Amino acid sequence: MRKGIAVFVLMMSVASIAQTTANTKAALSPAEQSIAVAQKLIDKNAKNFEAYNALALALSRRARETSDVKFYDQAEQALQKSFAIKPDNFDGKRIHVWLLLGKHEFAAALVEATKLNKQMPDDVMVYGFLTDANVELGNYKDAEAACQRMLDLRTGNLPAITRAAYLRELFGDVDGAMELMNTALQSTPPAQAEDAAWILTQMAHLKLTVGDLAESERLSNQALTTFPGYHYALGNLAKVRIQQKRYPEAVTLLQQRYQAAPHAENLFDLARALQLAGRSDEAKKAFAEFEQKSLNESYRGDNSNHELISYYIEDAHQPAKALAVAEREFARRQDVFTRDAYAWALYSNGRYDEARKQIELALAVGIRNASMFTHAGQICLKAGDKTAAKAYLRQAAELNSIGSDVARTTLAKLGTKPQMAR
């Protein structure tokens, strides 16, 4: 048996056992069921390194279900026990890369995944990790090549399909991304409720980016039915409510999400919603708490620096602080979203030509994002290129998504009829 298949086979057996007990343990999530089964295997044989690998994998899945980073630490502990039994086992090292990605240590993940790829050049999931790390670092050509290799090695495999969908979104093909995500959804086993909810949430996000609020709402609600209380789906549905100007409902949804996943970025979204709902005192308190939480994690890989940059520019009006955070994050990664944040920070500090260079490098990837187009339009205005500014702002307005209202307002000030909402 190839080393790269060992954990996959074990996890299939774990999933099978978990499914047979699902009727009696309906309250347990798929990850919790897998954790329980892996623990039973360990109790039966404490020298079973593969069982510790399975436990680490299940714990990492639980981290995604809950957005609770403590499960990553527990997964690392399980891996250490696996390595103590069988040092340098391939599956353990592969799961370690997954944990690095989960903790947003993208550069380290790329180094480790590259080593594993040399050791096992036909392992599908290692190519998945290479895709993930390169995407997050902004190495899109390398990410595309790794994803294509995944598909070549095993046609139609779900991990490759979902990664290909995300790349299509980044490259501007939202319809193609939706098609691939729908294929993934149809191929997801009914027992994998969190996987299905995650895919549905990604589909809802895609619909939101092109202004299809009704479909985004439907898909978000379907995700919440599939996996009740799912924090990702709550966040997406809140964005729909904000676009619908149903601010009190957005606040309620974001309060639920923050209670389930009390991370700084989630508190930032809640503060913004409180502000929109006219609850200024609560918003002020939430922003202050967010700033402190965000600063505490700002130097870690898993941080809320994008939100902190936005806060310093648009809420606290402290552009110098925004640029300091943006420069630090940009030194770590140059993906399109970090370039956008960096460009906006440069703009807020009056460095318009540099800002234009960065926002245009981000958009050159192909992404169609209303907020980015709006930033590009405003940056070009300050850089003295009104023609380019209008072109970017029109693209933002046509998407009828988050950022489109600002683009329409700016176009109106320029004496250009804004695109009407669809």
Secondary structure, 3 states (H helix, E strand, C coil): CCHHHHHHHHHHHHHHHHHHCCCCCCCCCHHHHHHHHHHHHHHHCCCCHHHHHHHHHHHHHHHHHHCCCHHHHHHHHHHHHHHHHCCCCHHHHHHHHHHHHHCCCHHHHHHHHHHHHHHCCCCHHHHHHHHHHHHHHCCHHHHHHHHHHHHHHCCCCHHHHHHHHHHHHHCCCHHHHHHHHHHHHHCCCCCCHHHHHHHHHHHHHHHHHCCCHHHHHHHHHHHHHHCCCCHHHHHHHHHHHHHCCCHHHHHHHHHHHHHHCCCHHHHHHHHHHHHHCCCHHHHHHHHHHHHHHHHHHCCCCCCCHHHHHHHHHHHCCCHHHHHHHHHHHHHHCCCHHHHHHHHHHHHHCCCHHHHHHHHHHHHHCCCCCHHHHHHHHHHHHHCCCHHHHHHHHHHHHHHCCCCHHHHHHHHHHCCCCCCCCC
